[in-house]
Amino acid sequence: MPPKPLAFFVDAPAATKRAALLATLILAVLTSLVVGANLVVGENAPPPSAPSSGAEKAAPLPTATSASLSAAQRKEIEAIIKEYLLSNPEVLLEAQNVLEARMDKIQGERMAVALKDNAAQIYKSAASPIVNAKGDVPVVEFFDYNCGFCKKAFPEVAQLIDKDKKVRLILKEFPILAKGSEEASRVALAAKLQGKYWEFHRAMLENQGQANEASALRVAERLGLDMARLKKDMAAPEVKKEIDDTRALANKMGIQGTPHFLVGDKIIAGAPENLLELLNKHAAEVRKEGCKVC
């Protein structure tokens, strides 16, 4: 999983250069805010208009704009802001943390709406492969067979399923990384029609090579599937529809990367180092509190 944006500031060798760059960017933004906030600077501030008599309306007060500020005034404002930022670099981290918190809140609110609006397709689609169909806690994973982080996460997902038989794993074939990813997904969904999906899925994610039609067919043959039927089913309309529907669902939910997990209505994006811990924690919370949408 890629590092969080905060790592941008703590990559030691380039930290000074990056901080200066960010300071410059913030400087430009703050300067524009100062200009756009209708502030009147120094000698440019006009005296208030005298109250008008009769029906005549008072003329509006002139305000500072990028045009009304002189070059010297703009330079002075920029110097003040730059000096403050360089003297107080922790402000950059504070701003980043606030921004991350706000973005997380916005994303969470949007996802909550998306989960509610698409609950039937997320949790109850008969076309999506399911492990432990009678489980009481749904765990949904959007994945790609060519995703290195999906392969990294798989042992922990498998451990969750092996130890907690009440978890209902719903797998969403989301091939976005390469042409071979969709080819492998087609083979996987064809294997589902022979009742061999989980075995095939496990073998593909444990395979460290590139996923494509050729590698997927080799795995299917090794597992003893009916190869003639498999190749025919790969072209079945329901196979294509499941992949297309998953892509459309991910787009509506704003999911752009893999893996992406939903534990009930709780979200785990990517493959954090403590994935199994989070999966177990959220599953316990869903059992205790219930799921509002699933």
Protein Blocks (a to p, Z undefined) as FASTA:
>chain_A
ZZdfklmmmmmklmmmmmmmmmmmmmmmmmmmmmmnopaehjllccdddddehjbdcddd
ddddfklpcfklmmmmmmmmmmmmmmmmmlmmmmmmmmmmmmmmmmmmmmmmmmmmmmmm
mmmcfkbccehklbcbdcdddddfklmklmmmmmmmmmmmmmmmmbccddddddfkbmkl
mmmmmmmmmmmmnopmmmmmmmmmmpmbdcdfklmmmmmmmnopafklmmmmmmpmklmm
mmmmmmmmmmmnopabdcdddehjaccehjdfklmmmmmmmmmmmmmnopakZZ
